[in-house]
């Protein structure tokens, strides 16, 4: 579940982010590490580890919109349901 003010992102958020980052990296021909840095810079995030659950939801939504702008389809798996929509695992 997503709880406001929770200090750390959820496991589902981590799994979804890394999956999406990897897809983005493959589509744009970047390394995973470089793509991570590009996304952080694009959305003015110093460290994804410091984002609380709600901030991470915002970050994931921004990535999803950016992907759509580039014609990249990101999967909305069960992790998406948990990570972004707050449904229980």
C-alpha positions as MATLAB code, in Angstrom:
seq = 'XXXXXXXXXXXXXXXXXXXXXXXXXXXXXXXXXXXXXXXXXXXXXXXXXXXXXXXXXXXXXXXXXXXXXXXXXXXXXXXXXXXXXXXXX';
ca = [
       0.000    0.000    0.000;
       1.040    3.597   -0.489;
       1.211    5.612    2.698;
       1.715    9.342    2.643;
       4.926   10.318    4.377;
       6.438    6.837    4.208;
      10.175    7.523    4.135;
      11.183    4.994    1.491;
       9.753    3.944   -1.828;
       8.024    0.596   -1.911;
       9.508   -2.569   -3.391;
       6.930   -2.401   -6.200;
       8.039    1.152   -6.983;
      11.669    0.052   -7.176;
      10.851   -2.881   -9.455;
       8.707   -0.715  -11.727;
      11.284    2.067  -11.902;
      14.170   -0.233  -12.786;
      12.063   -2.021  -15.401;
      11.031    1.285  -16.977;
      14.554    2.694  -16.768;
      15.902   -0.371  -18.565;
      13.296   -0.098  -21.330;
      14.064    3.599  -21.749;
      17.801    2.875  -21.860;
      17.359    0.190  -24.521;
      15.089    2.387  -26.639;
      17.445    5.370  -26.495;
      20.692    3.401  -26.736;
      21.948    4.441  -23.308;
      23.413    2.444  -20.457;
      21.190    1.808  -17.452;
      23.381    4.007  -15.254;
      23.390    6.857  -17.782;
      19.607    6.596  -18.167;
      19.218    6.786  -14.395;
      21.274    9.993  -14.359;
      19.318   11.435  -17.304;
      15.981   10.813  -15.583;
      17.163   12.278  -12.281;
      18.446   15.402  -14.031;
      15.340   15.749  -16.223;
      13.046   15.747  -13.199;
      15.366   17.572  -10.790;
      15.846   14.623   -8.426;
      19.083   14.475   -6.480;
      18.622   10.926   -5.244;
      15.764    8.538   -5.929;
      16.556    6.853   -2.617;
      15.568   10.043   -0.782;
      12.105   10.242   -2.345;
       9.203    9.243   -0.149;
       6.438    7.070   -1.559;
       4.282    9.931   -2.874;
       7.266   11.743   -4.394;
       8.226    8.505   -6.110;
       4.689    8.166   -7.499;
       5.120   11.627   -9.044;
       8.529   10.632  -10.425;
       7.092    7.469  -12.013;
       4.210    9.427  -13.553;
       6.664   11.922  -15.054;
       8.684    9.056  -16.548;
       5.517    7.505  -17.971;
       4.546   10.806  -19.642;
       8.082   11.323  -20.981;
       8.045    7.847  -22.484;
       4.741    8.573  -24.226;
       6.224   11.788  -25.657;
       9.028    9.684  -27.166;
       6.647    7.005  -28.466;
       7.898    4.474  -25.925;
       5.260    2.220  -24.412;
       5.993    1.267  -20.821;
       4.235   -1.781  -19.363;
       1.622   -1.201  -16.701;
       2.030   -4.470  -14.829;
       0.857   -5.528  -11.391;
       3.782   -3.504  -10.018;
       2.255   -0.419  -11.665;
      -1.052   -1.109   -9.939;
       0.714   -1.294   -6.575;
       3.411    1.345   -7.118;
       1.337    4.111   -8.662;
      -2.299    3.349   -7.955;
      -1.774    2.080   -4.415;
      -3.495   -1.262   -4.850;
      -2.380   -3.938   -2.420;
       0.123   -6.608   -3.457;
];
